[in-house]
Amino acid sequence: MRFYSTNSPQNTVSAEQALFHSMPADKGLYMPTPLPVLGTDFFEKIADQSLADIGFEISKALFGDEISKANLETITHSALHFDTPVVELEPGQTGVLELFHGPSLAFKDVGARYMAALMSYYSARNVKEVNILVATSGDTGGAVAMGFHNVPGVRVSILYPTGRVSELQEKQLTTLGGNIQAFEVDGSFDDCQAIVKQAFVDPELNAHLSLSSANSINIFRLIPQGFYYVRAYGQVRHHGKPVVFSTPSGNFGNLSAGAMVQQMGLPVAHFVAATNLNQVVPSYLKTGVYSPKASVATISNAMDVGSPSNFVRLAHLYGDSYDRFKENVSGYFYDDDQTRAAMQQIYSQYGYVTCPHTAIGILGLQAYLSDSKHDYVGVALATAHPSKFKPLVEEVLRQPVEVPERLANLADRLKQSIQIPAQFEAFKDSFLQTVS
């Protein structure tokens, strides 16, 4: 398996290069080549297996002989030791894919832990320390921090927008210490993301340091996220209906992962891109014009992205064709009042507690199933445990939310972060002091 940049498909790099040098010099995004077409039969055979076993089978198909089967099995099973169950709200019609059973209680545990295990495998034969830069709007930072904490040969710097993540999310970013450093940016997630992207093309930083990313710009964050779409398919295919996935979307890495595994052969009938007032992709699907905008702060903060990096990948997967894109993806967006109302309605009707992002995913699924008039089984992705948004969820539902112990024990820890303005040079100066 080789990887090419979306800006220069004629040039390819190895898996190791794509993993550790996550953004090509031409500022494109890496994509695998060839993307193996495994076929429906392949996915039918593995769909009933565990998440780790599914990851192992797909990884074998991708890596071939580059990594031994024994090492791939170790990588997938050490990273993915938890399940991603589907909870059916309306059997045969609507289900919720719970992606919050990993260590940080968010869907990004899957990609971050797989990346960490893969980097640990490769870095065992390297002597140069790897510096991972991560921009987060909420859950990425926590998943990466916990996935890479104390991994030898790796330092992690997490950039997050001040005041735009929940208190418990912030504690996950700022309390681990060791090889994890948090930078609190006086700006938006888009500002954090722009700083990280600039760092990857800065000559001085790259001359002295080995830089990588654990954001979804890194292709190895996306590849393992495809595993849980397969696991979900295996849990609902007995209904005998075409399957639709509704994915709460911010930077669109999660949806790109679904589109990638769809093109490998997973029988997905359609995707729903469900988002908040940061409606760049739903607007594109309506008008055919892609117009990034400054992000808007909402209660579903992990989706507060006005310039989603992975739109390039998603469009690329559909041949940069608006018609193909629209044929495979529908977009819906909701404001905060609609989100709160959905959280209340889902709890009242099903007794099911959601975070705001998951509520938007369910809203989008319900809207598409109603609009399409076809008999589908729909699966909405539950991207974070509701306790990560405890004050908001309790305010909306007027019910106490239990916090799992692995999150509750962070509440009293001391926050440690470096506060910087939303300027690349300010980050660069502070970052170089931490690695010197």
ZICORTA-V214615 format. One record per pair of residues at least 4 apart in sequence whose C-alpha atoms are under 7 Angstrom apart, sorted by the first residue. I is the first residue (numbers start at 0). GAP is how many residues later the second one is. D is the distance in whole Angstrom. If there is no record, write none. Layout:
i/gap/d
I/GAP/D
I/GAP/D
This chain:
i/gap/d
0/14/7
0/31/7
0/32/6
0/33/6
0/61/6
0/62/6
1/10/6
1/11/6
1/12/5
1/13/6
1/30/6
1/31/5
2/9/5
2/10/5
2/11/6
2/12/7
2/15/7
2/27/6
2/28/5
2/29/4
2/30/6
3/4/7
3/5/5
3/7/6
3/8/4
3/9/6
3/26/5
3/27/5
3/28/7
4/4/5
4/19/6
4/23/5
4/24/5
4/25/5
4/26/6
5/22/5
5/23/5
5/24/6
5/25/7
6/19/7
6/21/5
12/4/6
12/5/7
13/4/6
14/4/6
15/4/6
16/4/6
17/4/5
17/12/7
18/199/7
18/201/6
19/191/7
19/192/5
20/190/6
20/191/5
21/190/5
21/191/6
21/195/7
21/196/5
22/4/6
22/5/7
22/6/6
22/7/7
22/177/7
22/194/7
22/195/7
23/4/6
23/5/6
23/6/7
24/176/6
28/188/7
29/189/6
30/188/7
34/229/7
35/26/7
35/228/6
36/226/7
36/227/4
36/228/6
37/4/6
37/226/5
37/227/6
38/4/7
38/225/7
38/226/4
39/4/6
39/225/5
39/226/6
39/227/7
40/4/6
41/4/7
42/4/6
42/223/6
45/8/6
46/183/6
46/184/6
46/186/7
46/187/4
47/183/7
47/186/5
48/4/6
48/5/6
49/4/6
50/4/6
50/29/7
50/32/6
50/176/7
50/177/7
50/180/6
51/4/6
51/24/6
51/25/5
51/28/5
51/29/7
52/4/6
53/4/6
53/173/6
54/4/6
54/21/6
54/169/7
54/172/6
55/4/6
55/16/6
55/17/6
55/20/6
56/4/7
57/4/6
58/4/6
59/4/5
59/9/7
62/4/6
66/4/6
66/5/6
67/4/6
68/4/6
69/4/6
70/4/6
71/4/6
72/4/6
73/4/6
74/4/6
74/39/7
74/42/5
74/43/6
75/4/6
75/38/7
76/4/6
78/34/5
78/35/5
78/38/6
79/30/7
81/19/6
81/20/6
82/18/7
83/13/7
83/14/5
83/15/5
83/17/7
83/144/7
84/12/6
84/13/6
85/9/6
85/10/5
85/11/4
85/12/6
85/146/6
85/149/7
86/8/5
86/9/5
86/10/6
87/6/6
87/7/4
87/8/6
88/5/6
88/6/5
88/261/6
89/4/5
89/5/7
91/147/6
91/285/6
92/283/7
92/284/4
92/285/6
93/283/6
93/284/5
93/285/6
94/283/6
94/284/5
94/285/6
95/283/5
95/284/5
95/285/6
95/286/6
96/135/7
96/282/6
96/283/6
96/284/5
96/285/6
97/283/7
97/284/5
97/285/7
98/7/6
98/8/5
98/283/6
98/284/5
98/285/7
99/5/4
99/6/4
99/7/6
99/283/6
99/284/5
99/285/5
100/4/6
101/4/7
101/7/6
102/6/7
103/5/6
103/38/6
103/39/5
103/42/7
104/279/6
104/280/6
105/33/6
105/37/7
105/277/6
105/278/4
105/279/6
106/276/5
106/277/6
107/4/6
107/31/7
107/32/6
107/35/6
108/4/6
108/34/5
109/4/6
109/114/7
109/115/6
110/4/6
110/110/4
110/111/6
110/113/5
110/114/6
111/4/6
111/31/6
111/32/5
111/35/6
111/102/7
111/109/6
112/4/6
112/34/5
113/4/6
113/110/7
114/4/6
114/105/6
114/106/6
115/4/6
115/31/6
115/32/6
116/4/6
117/4/6
118/4/6
119/4/6
119/31/7
122/30/7
128/24/5
128/25/6
128/81/7
129/23/6
129/24/5
129/25/6
129/80/5
129/81/6
129/82/7
130/23/6
130/24/5
130/25/6
130/79/6
130/80/5
130/81/6
131/23/6
131/24/5
131/25/6
131/79/6
131/80/5
131/81/5
131/82/7
132/23/6
132/24/5
132/25/6
132/63/6
132/79/6
132/80/5
132/81/7
133/7/7
133/23/6
133/24/5
133/25/6
133/62/7
133/79/6
133/80/6
133/81/6
134/23/6
134/24/5
134/25/6
134/57/5
134/58/5
134/61/7
134/80/7
135/4/5
135/5/5
135/23/6
135/24/5
135/53/7
136/23/6
136/28/7
136/52/5
136/164/6
136/165/5
137/27/5
137/31/6
137/163/7
137/164/5
138/4/6
138/30/7
138/163/7
139/4/6
140/4/6
140/17/6
140/32/6
141/4/6
141/27/6
141/30/5
141/31/5
142/4/6
143/4/6
143/70/7
144/4/6
144/28/6
144/35/6
148/30/6
148/31/7
149/28/7
149/29/6
154/24/5
154/25/6
155/23/6
155/24/5
155/25/6
156/23/6
156/24/5
156/25/6
157/23/6
157/24/5
157/25/6
158/23/6
158/24/5
158/25/6
158/26/7
158/33/6
159/23/6
159/24/5
159/25/6
159/29/7
159/32/6
160/23/6
160/24/5
160/25/6
160/26/5
160/27/5
160/28/6
160/31/7
161/22/6
161/23/6
161/24/6
161/25/7
163/137/7
164/4/6
164/5/6
164/136/7
165/4/6
165/223/6
166/4/6
167/4/6
167/220/6
167/243/7
168/4/7
168/219/6
169/4/6
170/4/6
170/239/6
170/240/7
170/244/6
172/9/6
173/8/6
173/241/5
173/242/5
173/243/6
174/238/6
174/239/6
174/240/5
174/241/6
175/4/7
176/4/7
180/236/7
181/235/5
181/236/6
182/234/5
182/235/5
182/236/6
182/237/7
183/233/6
183/234/6
183/235/5
183/236/6
184/7/7
184/234/6
184/235/5
184/236/6
184/237/6
185/234/6
185/235/5
185/236/5
186/4/6
186/235/6
187/4/7
188/4/6
188/116/7
189/4/6
189/115/6
189/116/7
189/117/7
190/4/6
190/231/6
191/4/6
192/4/6
193/4/6
194/4/6
194/229/5
195/4/7
197/4/6
198/6/7
199/11/7
201/4/6
202/4/6
203/4/7
204/4/6
205/4/6
205/5/7
212/5/6
213/4/6
213/7/7
214/6/7
215/5/5
215/6/6
215/37/5
216/92/7
216/93/7
218/4/6
219/4/7
221/4/7
221/31/6
221/32/7
221/35/5
222/34/6
224/29/7
224/32/6
225/4/7
225/31/5
225/32/5
225/35/6
226/4/6
227/4/6
228/4/6
228/29/6
229/4/6
229/36/7
230/4/7
231/4/7
232/4/6
236/4/7
240/134/7
240/135/6
240/136/6
241/27/6
241/134/5
241/135/6
242/25/6
242/26/5
242/133/6
242/134/5
242/135/6
243/24/6
243/25/6
243/26/5
243/27/6
243/132/7
243/133/6
243/134/5
243/135/6
244/25/7
244/26/5
244/27/6
244/133/6
244/134/5
244/135/6
245/25/6
245/26/4
245/27/6
245/28/7
245/115/6
245/118/7
245/119/5
245/133/6
245/134/5
245/135/6
246/8/6
246/25/6
246/26/6
246/27/6
246/114/6
246/133/6
246/134/5
247/25/6
247/26/5
247/27/6
247/109/6
247/110/7
247/112/6
247/113/5
247/133/7
248/24/6
248/25/6
248/26/5
248/54/6
249/25/7
249/52/7
249/53/4
249/54/6
249/55/5
249/58/7
250/54/6
250/57/4
250/58/6
250/59/6
251/4/6
251/56/6
251/58/5
251/59/6
252/4/6
252/57/5
253/4/7
254/4/6
255/4/6
255/54/7
255/57/7
255/58/5
256/4/6
257/4/6
258/4/6
259/4/6
260/4/7
260/5/6
261/4/5
261/5/6
261/6/6
269/58/5
269/59/6
270/57/6
270/58/5
270/59/6
271/57/6
271/58/5
271/59/6
271/92/7
271/93/7
272/56/7
272/57/6
272/58/5
272/59/6
273/57/6
273/58/5
273/59/6
273/86/6
273/87/5
273/90/5
274/4/6
274/28/7
274/57/6
274/58/5
274/59/7
274/85/7
275/27/7
275/57/5
275/58/5
275/59/6
276/19/7
276/56/6
276/57/6
276/58/6
277/17/6
277/18/6
277/26/6
277/27/6
277/28/6
278/4/6
278/54/6
279/4/6
279/10/7
279/11/6
279/12/6
279/26/7
280/4/6
280/50/7
281/4/6
281/49/4
281/50/6
281/51/7
282/4/6
283/4/5
283/5/5
283/6/5
284/41/6
284/45/7
284/46/7
287/34/6
291/14/6
291/15/5
292/13/5
292/14/6
293/12/5
294/9/6
294/10/5
294/11/4
295/8/6
296/4/7
296/7/6
297/6/7
297/38/7
298/37/6
298/57/7
299/56/5
299/57/5
309/4/6
310/4/6
311/4/6
312/4/6
313/4/7
314/4/6
314/5/5
314/10/7
315/4/5
317/6/6
317/7/6
320/4/6
321/4/6
322/4/6
323/4/6
324/4/6
325/4/6
331/32/6
333/4/6
333/5/6
333/26/7
334/4/6
335/4/6
336/4/6
337/4/6
338/4/6
338/17/6
338/20/6
338/21/6
339/4/6
339/56/6
340/4/6
341/4/6
341/17/6
341/21/7
342/4/6
342/11/6
342/13/7
342/16/6
343/4/6
343/52/7
343/53/6
344/4/6
345/4/6
345/5/7
345/6/6
346/4/4
346/5/5
346/6/6
352/33/7
353/4/6
353/5/6
353/32/5
354/4/6
354/29/7
354/30/6
354/31/4
354/34/7
354/38/7
355/4/6
356/4/6
356/26/7
357/4/6
357/23/7
357/24/5
357/25/6
358/4/6
359/4/6
360/4/6
360/19/5
360/20/6
361/4/6
361/18/5
362/4/6
363/4/6
364/4/6
364/13/7
364/15/6
365/4/6
366/4/6
367/4/6
368/4/7
385/4/6
385/7/7
386/14/6
386/15/6
386/16/5
388/4/6
389/4/6
389/11/6
390/4/6
391/4/6
392/4/6
393/4/5
393/5/5
393/6/6
393/7/6
402/4/7
402/5/6
403/4/6
404/4/6
419/6/6
419/7/7
420/5/7
422/4/7
423/4/6
424/4/6
425/4/6
426/4/6
427/4/6
428/4/6
429/4/7
430/4/7
431/4/6
